[in-house]
């Protein structure tokens, strides 16, 4: 039950930050931005103390560790793959254009509109 209350308080802090943004509509942009950031930071702090928040932050930490283990392609591999995808897209576009044009001509001849 305490976790639910903490999450509700965190949600209300986010809402308060957003409400502060609109309440301070005549203030400088920095003040409005600070209002939202303070609300988000306080909400994150409160959410972190709940079990659900701790699980979420642990998941984020594990995700970052997993992303570091990924073997990312080199620049050369990325450019080659992009080239193949672009070439395939152009080829398919030309093929579909040719099929569409030939079907349009065939239908026009069948309907007696052909020259």
Backbone atoms as SQL, in Angstrom:
CREATE TABLE atoms (id INTEGER PRIMARY KEY, chain TEXT, resi INTEGER, resn TEXT, atom TEXT, x REAL, y REAL, z REAL);
INSERT INTO atoms VALUES
  (1, 'A', 1, 'UNK', 'N', 0.818, -1.190, 0.000),
  (2, 'A', 1, 'UNK', 'CA', 0.000, 0.000, 0.000),
  (3, 'A', 1, 'UNK', 'C', 0.865, 1.258, 0.000),
  (4, 'A', 2, 'UNK', 'N', 1.971, 1.188, 0.730),
  (5, 'A', 2, 'UNK', 'CA', 2.862, 2.354, 0.802),
  (6, 'A', 2, 'UNK', 'C', 3.476, 2.654, -0.561),
  (7, 'A', 3, 'UNK', 'N', 3.752, 1.596, -1.344),
  (8, 'A', 3, 'UNK', 'CA', 4.315, 1.808, -2.686),
  (9, 'A', 3, 'UNK', 'C', 3.328, 2.547, -3.585),
  (10, 'A', 4, 'UNK', 'N', 2.054, 2.183, -3.478),
  (11, 'A', 4, 'UNK', 'CA', 1.048, 2.860, -4.301),
  (12, 'A', 4, 'UNK', 'C', 0.953, 4.338, -3.927),
  (13, 'A', 5, 'UNK', 'N', 1.028, 4.625, -2.645),
  (14, 'A', 5, 'UNK', 'CA', 0.974, 6.019, -2.202),
  (15, 'A', 5, 'UNK', 'C', 2.186, 6.780, -2.718),
  (16, 'A', 6, 'UNK', 'N', 3.359, 6.151, -2.670),
  (17, 'A', 6, 'UNK', 'CA', 4.572, 6.796, -3.183),
  (18, 'A', 6, 'UNK', 'C', 4.457, 7.090, -4.679),
  (19, 'A', 7, 'UNK', 'N', 3.900, 6.147, -5.431),
  (20, 'A', 7, 'UNK', 'CA', 3.755, 6.354, -6.870),
  (21, 'A', 7, 'UNK', 'C', 2.721, 7.433, -7.165),
  (22, 'A', 8, 'UNK', 'N', 1.666, 7.499, -6.362),
  (23, 'A', 8, 'UNK', 'CA', 0.677, 8.557, -6.544),
  (24, 'A', 8, 'UNK', 'C', 1.297, 9.919, -6.246),
  (25, 'A', 9, 'UNK', 'N', 2.099, 9.985, -5.172),
  (26, 'A', 9, 'UNK', 'CA', 2.789, 11.241, -4.839),
  (27, 'A', 9, 'UNK', 'C', 3.741, 11.631, -5.966),
  (28, 'A', 10, 'UNK', 'N', 4.442, 10.668, -6.531),
  (29, 'A', 10, 'UNK', 'CA', 5.352, 10.945, -7.638),
  (30, 'A', 10, 'UNK', 'C', 4.575, 11.491, -8.839),
  (31, 'A', 11, 'UNK', 'N', 3.438, 10.893, -9.131),
  (32, 'A', 11, 'UNK', 'CA', 2.605, 11.373, -10.230),
  (33, 'A', 11, 'UNK', 'C', 2.130, 12.797, -9.964),
  (34, 'A', 12, 'UNK', 'N', 1.730, 13.054, -8.727),
  (35, 'A', 12, 'UNK', 'CA', 1.266, 14.398, -8.381),
  (36, 'A', 12, 'UNK', 'C', 2.391, 15.426, -8.476),
  (37, 'A', 13, 'UNK', 'N', 3.626, 15.015, -8.188),
  (38, 'A', 13, 'UNK', 'CA', 4.756, 15.926, -8.341),
  (39, 'A', 13, 'UNK', 'C', 5.006, 16.268, -9.814),
  (40, 'A', 14, 'UNK', 'N', 4.837, 15.289, -10.670),
  (41, 'A', 14, 'UNK', 'CA', 4.972, 15.558, -12.106),
  (42, 'A', 14, 'UNK', 'C', 3.876, 16.523, -12.549),
  (43, 'A', 15, 'UNK', 'N', 2.660, 16.268, -12.097),
  (44, 'A', 15, 'UNK', 'CA', 1.547, 17.155, -12.438),
  (45, 'A', 15, 'UNK', 'C', 1.808, 18.558, -11.903),
  (46, 'A', 16, 'UNK', 'N', 2.353, 18.647, -10.688),
  (47, 'A', 16, 'UNK', 'CA', 2.652, 19.960, -10.108),
  (48, 'A', 16, 'UNK', 'C', 3.713, 20.696, -10.930),
  (49, 'A', 17, 'UNK', 'N', 4.715, 19.978, -11.408),
  (50, 'A', 17, 'UNK', 'CA', 5.737, 20.601, -12.250),
  (51, 'A', 17, 'UNK', 'C', 5.151, 21.135, -13.544),
  (52, 'A', 18, 'UNK', 'N', 4.267, 20.357, -14.143),
  (53, 'A', 18, 'UNK', 'CA', 3.630, 20.795, -15.381),
  (54, 'A', 18, 'UNK', 'C', 2.683, 21.964, -15.112),
  (55, 'A', 19, 'UNK', 'N', 1.956, 21.885, -14.008),
  (56, 'A', 19, 'UNK', 'CA', 1.060, 22.987, -13.647),
  (57, 'A', 19, 'UNK', 'C', 1.865, 24.262, -13.391),
  (58, 'A', 20, 'UNK', 'N', 3.021, 24.128, -12.755),
  (59, 'A', 20, 'UNK', 'CA', 3.890, 25.271, -12.532),
  (60, 'A', 20, 'UNK', 'C', 4.351, 25.894, -13.837),
  (61, 'A', 21, 'UNK', 'N', 4.589, 25.054, -14.839),
  (62, 'A', 21, 'UNK', 'CA', 4.984, 25.552, -16.157),
  (63, 'A', 21, 'UNK', 'C', 3.911, 26.478, -16.718),
  (64, 'A', 22, 'UNK', 'N', 2.654, 26.059, -16.614),
  (65, 'A', 22, 'UNK', 'CA', 1.568, 26.883, -17.149),
  (66, 'A', 22, 'UNK', 'C', 1.226, 28.050, -16.232),
  (67, 'A', 23, 'UNK', 'N', 1.399, 27.868, -14.932),
  (68, 'A', 23, 'UNK', 'CA', 1.132, 28.951, -13.991),
  (69, 'A', 23, 'UNK', 'C', 2.127, 30.094, -14.194),
  (70, 'A', 24, 'UNK', 'N', 3.351, 29.749, -14.528),
  (71, 'A', 24, 'UNK', 'CA', 4.409, 30.740, -14.728),
  (72, 'A', 24, 'UNK', 'C', 4.531, 31.146, -16.198),
  (73, 'A', 25, 'UNK', 'N', 3.414, 31.209, -16.907),
  (74, 'A', 25, 'UNK', 'CA', 3.460, 31.466, -18.343),
  (75, 'A', 25, 'UNK', 'C', 4.065, 32.822, -18.689),
  (76, 'A', 26, 'UNK', 'N', 4.070, 33.766, -17.776),
  (77, 'A', 26, 'UNK', 'CA', 4.660, 35.074, -18.053),
  (78, 'A', 26, 'UNK', 'C', 6.124, 35.156, -17.623),
  (79, 'A', 27, 'UNK', 'N', 6.620, 34.126, -16.991),
  (80, 'A', 27, 'UNK', 'CA', 8.011, 34.120, -16.525),
  (81, 'A', 27, 'UNK', 'C', 8.948, 33.738, -17.663),
  (82, 'A', 28, 'UNK', 'N', 10.224, 33.834, -17.369),
  (83, 'A', 28, 'UNK', 'CA', 11.238, 33.461, -18.356),
  (84, 'A', 28, 'UNK', 'C', 11.153, 31.961, -18.639),
  (85, 'A', 29, 'UNK', 'N', 11.610, 31.577, -19.811),
  (86, 'A', 29, 'UNK', 'CA', 11.568, 30.172, -20.213),
  (87, 'A', 29, 'UNK', 'C', 12.382, 29.301, -19.267),
  (88, 'A', 30, 'UNK', 'N', 13.467, 29.851, -18.731),
  (89, 'A', 30, 'UNK', 'CA', 14.316, 29.086, -17.820),
  (90, 'A', 30, 'UNK', 'C', 13.552, 28.729, -16.543),
  (91, 'A', 31, 'UNK', 'N', 12.760, 29.666, -16.047),
  (92, 'A', 31, 'UNK', 'CA', 11.985, 29.425, -14.827),
  (93, 'A', 31, 'UNK', 'C', 10.925, 28.356, -15.094),
  (94, 'A', 32, 'UNK', 'N', 10.278, 28.431, -16.243),
  (95, 'A', 32, 'UNK', 'CA', 9.261, 27.432, -16.582),
  (96, 'A', 32, 'UNK', 'C', 9.895, 26.054, -16.736),
  (97, 'A', 33, 'UNK', 'N', 11.041, 26.000, -17.379),
  (98, 'A', 33, 'UNK', 'CA', 11.749, 24.740, -17.542),
  (99, 'A', 33, 'UNK', 'C', 12.186, 24.185, -16.188),
  (100, 'A', 34, 'UNK', 'N', 12.664, 25.070, -15.315),
  (101, 'A', 34, 'UNK', 'CA', 13.081, 24.638, -13.974),
  (102, 'A', 34, 'UNK', 'C', 11.904, 24.060, -13.205),
  (103, 'A', 35, 'UNK', 'N', 10.726, 24.618, -13.386),
  (104, 'A', 35, 'UNK', 'CA', 9.537, 24.110, -12.715),
  (105, 'A', 35, 'UNK', 'C', 9.264, 22.663, -13.110),
  (106, 'A', 36, 'UNK', 'N', 9.322, 22.396, -14.396),
  (107, 'A', 36, 'UNK', 'CA', 9.076, 21.037, -14.880),
  (108, 'A', 36, 'UNK', 'C', 10.179, 20.095, -14.415),
  (109, 'A', 37, 'UNK', 'N', 11.433, 20.529, -14.515),
  (110, 'A', 37, 'UNK', 'CA', 12.553, 19.665, -14.112),
  (111, 'A', 37, 'UNK', 'C', 12.530, 19.346, -12.628),
  (112, 'A', 38, 'UNK', 'N', 12.215, 20.331, -11.799),
  (113, 'A', 38, 'UNK', 'CA', 12.138, 20.086, -10.358),
  (114, 'A', 38, 'UNK', 'C', 11.040, 19.085, -10.071),
  (115, 'A', 39, 'UNK', 'N', 9.883, 19.242, -10.728),
  (116, 'A', 39, 'UNK', 'CA', 8.796, 18.282, -10.543),
  (117, 'A', 39, 'UNK', 'C', 9.202, 16.883, -10.953),
  (118, 'A', 40, 'UNK', 'N', 9.889, 16.768, -12.087),
  (119, 'A', 40, 'UNK', 'CA', 10.329, 15.451, -12.555),
  (120, 'A', 40, 'UNK', 'C', 11.388, 14.839, -11.643),
  (121, 'A', 41, 'UNK', 'N', 12.333, 15.653, -11.199),
  (122, 'A', 41, 'UNK', 'CA', 13.387, 15.136, -10.315),
  (123, 'A', 41, 'UNK', 'C', 12.828, 14.694, -8.964),
  (124, 'A', 42, 'UNK', 'N', 11.931, 15.501, -8.403),
  (125, 'A', 42, 'UNK', 'CA', 11.318, 15.106, -7.136),
  (126, 'A', 42, 'UNK', 'C', 10.478, 13.837, -7.308),
  (127, 'A', 43, 'UNK', 'N', 9.758, 13.752, -8.413),
  (128, 'A', 43, 'UNK', 'CA', 8.958, 12.560, -8.685),
  (129, 'A', 43, 'UNK', 'C', 9.854, 11.331, -8.836),
  (130, 'A', 44, 'UNK', 'N', 10.979, 11.491, -9.540),
  (131, 'A', 44, 'UNK', 'CA', 11.910, 10.370, -9.704),
  (132, 'A', 44, 'UNK', 'C', 12.478, 9.943, -8.358),
  (133, 'A', 45, 'UNK', 'N', 12.779, 10.925, -7.498),
  (134, 'A', 45, 'UNK', 'CA', 13.296, 10.595, -6.170),
  (135, 'A', 45, 'UNK', 'C', 12.288, 9.841, -5.338),
  (136, 'A', 46, 'UNK', 'N', 11.031, 10.262, -5.381),
  (137, 'A', 46, 'UNK', 'CA', 9.988, 9.569, -4.611),
  (138, 'A', 46, 'UNK', 'C', 9.733, 8.190, -5.205),
  (139, 'A', 47, 'UNK', 'N', 9.664, 8.097, -6.535),
  (140, 'A', 47, 'UNK', 'CA', 9.406, 6.809, -7.183),
  (141, 'A', 47, 'UNK', 'C', 10.539, 5.824, -6.925),
  (142, 'A', 48, 'UNK', 'N', 11.752, 6.340, -6.825),
  (143, 'A', 48, 'UNK', 'CA', 12.889, 5.455, -6.608),
  (144, 'A', 48, 'UNK', 'C', 12.811, 4.743, -5.261),
  (145, 'A', 49, 'UNK', 'N', 12.130, 5.340, -4.282),
  (146, 'A', 49, 'UNK', 'CA', 12.030, 4.720, -2.962),
  (147, 'A', 49, 'UNK', 'C', 11.011, 3.596, -2.928),
  (148, 'A', 50, 'UNK', 'N', 10.170, 3.460, -3.944),
  (149, 'A', 50, 'UNK', 'CA', 9.193, 2.367, -3.967),
  (150, 'A', 50, 'UNK', 'C', 9.826, 1.125, -4.587),
  (151, 'A', 51, 'UNK', 'N', 9.224, -0.025, -4.325),
  (152, 'A', 51, 'UNK', 'CA', 9.746, -1.272, -4.889),
  (153, 'A', 51, 'UNK', 'C', 9.655, -1.263, -6.418),
  (154, 'A', 52, 'UNK', 'N', 8.551, -0.765, -6.930),
  (155, 'A', 52, 'UNK', 'CA', 8.384, -0.692, -8.384),
  (156, 'A', 52, 'UNK', 'C', 9.431, 0.230, -8.999),
  (157, 'A', 53, 'UNK', 'N', 9.687, 1.354, -8.340),
  (158, 'A', 53, 'UNK', 'CA', 10.698, 2.278, -8.832),
  (159, 'A', 53, 'UNK', 'C', 12.083, 1.671, -8.812),
  (160, 'A', 54, 'UNK', 'N', 12.380, 0.934, -7.753),
  (161, 'A', 54, 'UNK', 'CA', 13.700, 0.276, -7.676),
  (162, 'A', 54, 'UNK', 'C', 13.845, -0.751, -8.781),
  (163, 'A', 55, 'UNK', 'N', 12.761, -1.490, -9.076),
  (164, 'A', 55, 'UNK', 'CA', 12.814, -2.465, -10.162),
  (165, 'A', 55, 'UNK', 'C', 13.003, -1.773, -11.512),
  (166, 'A', 56, 'UNK', 'N', 12.335, -0.637, -11.691),
  (167, 'A', 56, 'UNK', 'CA', 12.463, 0.105, -12.940),
  (168, 'A', 56, 'UNK', 'C', 13.888, 0.626, -13.126),
  (169, 'A', 57, 'UNK', 'N', 14.466, 1.187, -12.075),
  (170, 'A', 57, 'UNK', 'CA', 15.827, 1.700, -12.182),
  (171, 'A', 57, 'UNK', 'C', 16.833, 0.555, -12.372),
  (172, 'A', 58, 'UNK', 'N', 16.587, -0.594, -11.746),
  (173, 'A', 58, 'UNK', 'CA', 17.454, -1.761, -11.954),
  (174, 'A', 58, 'UNK', 'C', 17.354, -2.247, -13.396),
  (175, 'A', 59, 'UNK', 'N', 16.138, -2.230, -13.936),
  (176, 'A', 59, 'UNK', 'CA', 15.948, -2.611, -15.337),
  (177, 'A', 59, 'UNK', 'C', 16.705, -1.664, -16.262),
  (178, 'A', 60, 'UNK', 'N', 16.630, -0.360, -15.984),
  (179, 'A', 60, 'UNK', 'CA', 17.362, 0.617, -16.786),
  (180, 'A', 60, 'UNK', 'C', 18.866, 0.385, -16.720),
  (181, 'A', 61, 'UNK', 'N', 19.355, 0.088, -15.520),
  (182, 'A', 61, 'UNK', 'CA', 20.788, -0.173, -15.350),
  (183, 'A', 61, 'UNK', 'C', 21.207, -1.425, -16.124),
  (184, 'A', 62, 'UNK', 'N', 20.383, -2.470, -16.050),
  (185, 'A', 62, 'UNK', 'CA', 20.678, -3.694, -16.795),
  (186, 'A', 62, 'UNK', 'C', 20.615, -3.461, -18.298),
  (187, 'A', 63, 'UNK', 'N', 19.692, -2.614, -18.740),
  (188, 'A', 63, 'UNK', 'CA', 19.570, -2.318, -20.166),
  (189, 'A', 63, 'UNK', 'C', 20.814, -1.608, -20.677),
  (190, 'A', 64, 'UNK', 'N', 21.328, -0.683, -19.894),
  (191, 'A', 64, 'UNK', 'CA', 22.544, 0.030, -20.288),
  (192, 'A', 64, 'UNK', 'C', 23.721, -0.939, -20.363),
  (193, 'A', 65, 'UNK', 'N', 23.815, -1.840, -19.378),
  (194, 'A', 65, 'UNK', 'CA', 24.900, -2.828, -19.392),
  (195, 'A', 65, 'UNK', 'C', 24.781, -3.738, -20.609),
  (196, 'A', 66, 'UNK', 'N', 23.552, -4.114, -20.963),
  (197, 'A', 66, 'UNK', 'CA', 23.347, -4.973, -22.133),
  (198, 'A', 66, 'UNK', 'C', 23.700, -4.241, -23.419),
  (199, 'A', 67, 'UNK', 'N', 23.356, -2.961, -23.501),
  (200, 'A', 67, 'UNK', 'CA', 23.676, -2.186, -24.696),
  (201, 'A', 67, 'UNK', 'C', 25.187, -2.039, -24.872),
  (202, 'A', 68, 'UNK', 'N', 25.919, -2.034, -23.777),
  (203, 'A', 68, 'UNK', 'CA', 27.384, -1.936, -23.870),
  (204, 'A', 68, 'UNK', 'C', 27.992, -3.226, -24.399),
  (205, 'A', 69, 'UNK', 'N', 27.284, -4.345, -24.235),
  (206, 'A', 69, 'UNK', 'CA', 27.803, -5.630, -24.702),
  (207, 'A', 69, 'UNK', 'C', 27.502, -5.896, -26.169),
  (208, 'A', 70, 'UNK', 'N', 26.647, -5.096, -26.762),
  (209, 'A', 70, 'UNK', 'CA', 26.276, -5.290, -28.161),
  (210, 'A', 70, 'UNK', 'C', 27.471, -4.963, -29.051),
  (211, 'A', 71, 'UNK', 'N', 27.672, -5.770, -30.066),
  (212, 'A', 71, 'UNK', 'CA', 28.729, -5.513, -31.032),
  (213, 'A', 71, 'UNK', 'C', 28.109, -4.687, -32.148),
  (214, 'A', 72, 'UNK', 'N', 28.408, -3.394, -32.155),
  (215, 'A', 72, 'UNK', 'CA', 27.830, -2.489, -33.130),
  (216, 'A', 72, 'UNK', 'C', 28.585, -2.602, -34.443),
  (217, 'A', 73, 'UNK', 'N', 27.893, -2.431, -35.573),
  (218, 'A', 73, 'UNK', 'CA', 28.574, -2.532, -36.873),
  (219, 'A', 73, 'UNK', 'C', 29.528, -1.358, -37.080),
  (220, 'A', 74, 'UNK', 'N', 30.524, -1.625, -37.909),
  (221, 'A', 74, 'UNK', 'CA', 31.473, -0.560, -38.235),
  (222, 'A', 74, 'UNK', 'C', 30.808, 0.427, -39.196),
  (223, 'A', 75, 'UNK', 'N', 31.477, 1.544, -39.415),
  (224, 'A', 75, 'UNK', 'CA', 30.936, 2.554, -40.336),
  (225, 'A', 75, 'UNK', 'C', 30.805, 1.971, -41.734),
  (226, 'A', 76, 'UNK', 'N', 31.796, 1.200, -42.147),
  (227, 'A', 76, 'UNK', 'CA', 31.786, 0.599, -43.481),
  (228, 'A', 76, 'UNK', 'C', 30.603, -0.358, -43.630),
  (229, 'A', 77, 'UNK', 'N', 30.379, -1.201, -42.625),
  (230, 'A', 77, 'UNK', 'CA', 29.257, -2.139, -42.674),
  (231, 'A', 77, 'UNK', 'C', 27.917, -1.396, -42.711),
  (232, 'A', 78, 'UNK', 'N', 27.816, -0.325, -41.944),
  (233, 'A', 78, 'UNK', 'CA', 26.584, 0.458, -41.906),
  (234, 'A', 78, 'UNK', 'C', 26.309, 1.083, -43.262),
  (235, 'A', 79, 'UNK', 'N', 27.335, 1.662, -43.879),
  (236, 'A', 79, 'UNK', 'CA', 27.160, 2.287, -45.191),
  (237, 'A', 79, 'UNK', 'C', 26.812, 1.247, -46.257),
  (238, 'A', 80, 'UNK', 'N', 27.434, 0.076, -46.191),
  (239, 'A', 80, 'UNK', 'CA', 27.140, -0.970, -47.166),
  (240, 'A', 80, 'UNK', 'C', 25.699, -1.452, -47.013),
  (241, 'A', 81, 'UNK', 'N', 25.272, -1.670, -45.786),
  (242, 'A', 81, 'UNK', 'CA', 23.904, -2.127, -45.546),
  (243, 'A', 81, 'UNK', 'C', 22.896, -1.073, -45.990),
  (244, 'A', 82, 'UNK', 'N', 23.178, 0.184, -45.689),
  (245, 'A', 82, 'UNK', 'CA', 22.295, 1.269, -46.111),
  (246, 'A', 82, 'UNK', 'C', 22.218, 1.330, -47.625),
  (247, 'A', 83, 'UNK', 'N', 23.342, 1.167, -48.296),
  (248, 'A', 83, 'UNK', 'CA', 23.364, 1.165, -49.759),
  (249, 'A', 83, 'UNK', 'C', 22.516, 0.051, -50.339),
  (250, 'A', 84, 'UNK', 'N', 22.610, -1.139, -49.757),
  (251, 'A', 84, 'UNK', 'CA', 21.817, -2.272, -50.233),
  (252, 'A', 84, 'UNK', 'C', 20.331, -1.994, -50.047),
  (253, 'A', 85, 'UNK', 'N', 19.959, -1.437, -48.902),
  (254, 'A', 85, 'UNK', 'CA', 18.547, -1.135, -48.633),
  (255, 'A', 85, 'UNK', 'C', 18.028, -0.083, -49.612),
  (256, 'A', 86, 'UNK', 'N', 18.796, 0.968, -49.853),
  (257, 'A', 86, 'UNK', 'CA', 18.370, 2.013, -50.782),
  (258, 'A', 86, 'UNK', 'C', 18.262, 1.443, -52.197),
  (259, 'A', 87, 'UNK', 'N', 19.231, 0.654, -52.614),
  (260, 'A', 87, 'UNK', 'CA', 19.197, 0.034, -53.946),
  (261, 'A', 87, 'UNK', 'C', 17.983, -0.872, -54.089),
  (262, 'A', 88, 'UNK', 'N', 17.682, -1.646, -53.063),
  (263, 'A', 88, 'UNK', 'CA', 16.515, -2.528, -53.101),
  (264, 'A', 88, 'UNK', 'C', 15.225, -1.716, -53.184),
  (265, 'A', 89, 'UNK', 'N', 15.147, -0.625, -52.431),
  (266, 'A', 89, 'UNK', 'CA', 13.944, 0.220, -52.456),
  (267, 'A', 89, 'UNK', 'C', 13.748, 0.830, -53.840),
  (268, 'A', 90, 'UNK', 'N', 14.822, 1.284, -54.461),
  (269, 'A', 90, 'UNK', 'CA', 14.723, 1.864, -55.810),
  (270, 'A', 90, 'UNK', 'C', 14.308, 0.792, -56.809),
  (271, 'A', 91, 'UNK', 'N', 14.907, -0.395, -56.711),
  (272, 'A', 91, 'UNK', 'CA', 14.568, -1.498, -57.614),
  (273, 'A', 91, 'UNK', 'C', 13.096, -1.878, -57.480),
  (274, 'A', 92, 'UNK', 'N', 12.620, -2.000, -56.261),
  (275, 'A', 92, 'UNK', 'CA', 11.218, -2.347, -56.048),
  (276, 'A', 92, 'UNK', 'C', 10.294, -1.254, -56.545),
  (277, 'A', 93, 'UNK', 'N', 10.671, 0.002, -56.354),
  (278, 'A', 93, 'UNK', 'CA', 9.848, 1.105, -56.838),
  (279, 'A', 93, 'UNK', 'C', 9.740, 1.062, -58.356),
  (280, 'A', 94, 'UNK', 'N', 10.846, 0.830, -59.039),
  (281, 'A', 94, 'UNK', 'CA', 10.820, 0.728, -60.500),
  (282, 'A', 94, 'UNK', 'C', 10.004, -0.479, -60.955),
  (283, 'A', 95, 'UNK', 'N', 10.159, -1.591, -60.293),
  (284, 'A', 95, 'UNK', 'CA', 9.392, -2.798, -60.635),
  (285, 'A', 95, 'UNK', 'C', 7.897, -2.552, -60.461),
  (286, 'A', 96, 'UNK', 'N', 7.514, -1.986, -59.333),
  (287, 'A', 96, 'UNK', 'CA', 6.093, -1.728, -59.094),
  (288, 'A', 96, 'UNK', 'C', 5.549, -0.683, -60.071),
  (289, 'A', 97, 'UNK', 'N', 6.354, 0.302, -60.437),
  (290, 'A', 97, 'UNK', 'CA', 5.934, 1.272, -61.434),
  (291, 'A', 97, 'UNK', 'C', 5.693, 0.580, -62.778),
  (292, 'A', 98, 'UNK', 'N', 6.598, -0.321, -63.165),
  (293, 'A', 98, 'UNK', 'CA', 6.460, -1.036, -64.436),
  (294, 'A', 98, 'UNK', 'C', 5.210, -1.919, -64.424),
  (295, 'A', 99, 'UNK', 'N', 4.966, -2.620, -63.336),
  (296, 'A', 99, 'UNK', 'CA', 3.771, -3.459, -63.236),
  (297, 'A', 99, 'UNK', 'C', 2.514, -2.592, -63.310),
  (298, 'A', 100, 'UNK', 'N', 2.507, -1.492, -62.581),
  (299, 'A', 100, 'UNK', 'CA', 1.349, -0.599, -62.579),
  (300, 'A', 100, 'UNK', 'C', 1.106, -0.029, -63.966),
  (301, 'A', 101, 'UNK', 'N', 2.160, 0.427, -64.625),
  (302, 'A', 101, 'UNK', 'CA', 2.008, 1.006, -65.962),
  (303, 'A', 101, 'UNK', 'C', 1.514, -0.039, -66.953),
  (304, 'A', 102, 'UNK', 'N', 2.055, -1.256, -66.891),
  (305, 'A', 102, 'UNK', 'CA', 1.618, -2.301, -67.832),
  (306, 'A', 102, 'UNK', 'C', 0.174, -2.711, -67.562),
  (307, 'A', 103, 'UNK', 'N', -0.229, -2.794, -66.306),
  (308, 'A', 103, 'UNK', 'CA', -1.627, -3.103, -66.005),
  (309, 'A', 103, 'UNK', 'C', -2.552, -1.983, -66.452),
  (310, 'A', 104, 'UNK', 'N', -2.121, -0.744, -66.328),
  (311, 'A', 104, 'UNK', 'CA', -2.922, 0.390, -66.760),
  (312, 'A', 104, 'UNK', 'C', -3.109, 0.352, -68.284),
  (313, 'A', 105, 'UNK', 'N', -2.049, 0.037, -68.998),
  (314, 'A', 105, 'UNK', 'CA', -2.144, -0.065, -70.462),
  (315, 'A', 105, 'UNK', 'C', -3.055, -1.225, -70.851),
  (316, 'A', 106, 'UNK', 'N', -2.905, -2.371, -70.177),
  (317, 'A', 106, 'UNK', 'CA', -3.738, -3.536, -70.493),
  (318, 'A', 106, 'UNK', 'C', -5.212, -3.242, -70.230),
  (319, 'A', 107, 'UNK', 'N', -5.526, -2.628, -69.125),
  (320, 'A', 107, 'UNK', 'CA', -6.921, -2.311, -68.817),
  (321, 'A', 107, 'UNK', 'C', -7.469, -1.296, -69.813),
  (322, 'A', 108, 'UNK', 'N', -6.661, -0.311, -70.170),
  (323, 'A', 108, 'UNK', 'CA', -7.099, 0.685, -71.150),
  (324, 'A', 108, 'UNK', 'C', -7.418, 0.024, -72.494),
  (325, 'A', 109, 'UNK', 'N', -6.600, -0.939, -72.926),
  (326, 'A', 109, 'UNK', 'CA', -6.848, -1.635, -74.211),
  (327, 'A', 109, 'UNK', 'C', -8.083, -2.515, -74.107),
  (328, 'A', 110, 'UNK', 'N', -8.263, -3.168, -72.939),
  (329, 'A', 110, 'UNK', 'CA', -9.442, -4.010, -72.770),
  (330, 'A', 110, 'UNK', 'C', -10.723, -3.187, -72.764),
  (331, 'A', 111, 'UNK', 'N', -10.660, -1.972, -72.304),
  (332, 'A', 111, 'UNK', 'CA', -11.847, -1.127, -72.255),
  (333, 'A', 111, 'UNK', 'C', -12.038, -0.326, -73.540),
  (334, 'A', 112, 'UNK', 'N', -11.167, -0.522, -74.502),
  (335, 'A', 112, 'UNK', 'CA', -11.310, 0.130, -75.792),
  (336, 'A', 112, 'UNK', 'C', -10.822, 1.556, -75.814),
  (337, 'A', 113, 'UNK', 'N', -10.053, 1.949, -74.865),
  (338, 'A', 113, 'UNK', 'CA', -9.532, 3.300, -74.808),
  (339, 'A', 113, 'UNK', 'C', -8.118, 3.394, -75.370),
  (340, 'A', 114, 'UNK', 'N', -7.553, 2.262, -75.677),
  (341, 'A', 114, 'UNK', 'CA', -6.167, 2.241, -76.140),
  (342, 'A', 114, 'UNK', 'C', -6.025, 2.829, -77.532),
  (343, 'A', 115, 'UNK', 'N', -4.870, 3.239, -77.858),
  (344, 'A', 115, 'UNK', 'CA', -4.607, 3.859, -79.157),
  (345, 'A', 115, 'UNK', 'C', -4.182, 2.834, -80.173);
